[in-house]
């Protein structure tokens, strides 16, 4: 099969690494890709949201399957455009991608399907939101309705902080069109987990679960980031609990989306809070998480390509889908200044030595080539993934691999999995 993988981060490098192992693969193209991905196929300089250019390339190269990595092209209608061109795409339609593209839509689906979630209200004006918050008190959660690159959620500990967040989004346009409408919801308490499943429109097959570390600093301090590392599976969320959570939060969603005529096909990522009253839905994402994917896909024992092809064609029920019982972790190495203004351009060395260690794979997340050298070109720059028989073994391997990588401007958390 000839495959076009869309994206350029650590998640996409992990997907490319899995696809490259498939005996069914005849050609792998990546748009735009990164230096690590370039070792696995051909990188094409097309932006992930340039839908017309992606489809034109797929037609010109007789692509059999398009694999979207990030959410932006899905929300922009990549699958719809591929369908119109007769090209299979392993992701949801634009209408189904609204599960990530609109927080209010997710809440409406959850309410209609009887999925437990936080109580909520939607607002388009600051005055109404201020009045609601004043009556409800804090802590309370303010969410930009649209896509905000993972930065559109504010957990306000005081009423004043909540009101400021409302003004930032609705009055001052701090999140652009993503914040022109907001969701205000009750604050849930417990441990967060990320639950993943392959969905073919009617069925959901468990991928597994992970827990990521959002705060930039150790002991969960500092601002939120896209994720500084992950563990899969979390020690307090076994397979039985994961399947039960699928029954509670994913399969009812599939039935409701099917009822509405917008079946969901692709990878679903349900962010859950494990409360004293049981799991509650925080949000849906319509793709693999990052850095969760780097840990999850290290555990995949089956051929990924026929699974993704099955998602596109609406049938995965008979496919062998197996994940290792071992523990996988990912450790993000970020650039100094992240998540505000990361320092770019520093030379990186030692990745080959890290990859030579047993059970270790280094995925590129924000790198480029300059004058023949690999350099940092993003905030989260590398994701070091490691597999072990238990958590300690995985962490030992992972941090040993991190220590072999030489990059003066990099930093990482030393408490992943702890």
ABEGO torsion letter per residue (X at the ends): XBBBBBEABAAAAAAAAAAAABAABABBBBOAEBAAAAAABBBBBBBAABAAAAAAAAAAAGBABBBBABAAAAAAGAAAAAAAAGBBBBBBBAAAAAAAABAAAAAAAAAAAGBBBBBBBBBABAAAAAAAAAAAEOBBBBBBABBAGGAABBBBABAAAAAAAAAAAAAAGAAEAAAABBBBBBBBBEBBBBBBBBBAGABBBBAEBBBBBABABBGGBEBBBAEAEBBOBBAABBAAAAAAAAAAAAAAAAAAAAAAGBBBBEBBBBBBBBBAAEBBBABBBABBBOAAAAAAAAABABBAAAAAAAAAAGBAAABBBBBBABBBBBBBBBBBGOABBBBBGBBBBGAAAAAABBGBBBBBABBBBBGGBBBBABABABBBBBBBABAAAAAAAAAAAAAABBBAABBBBAABGX
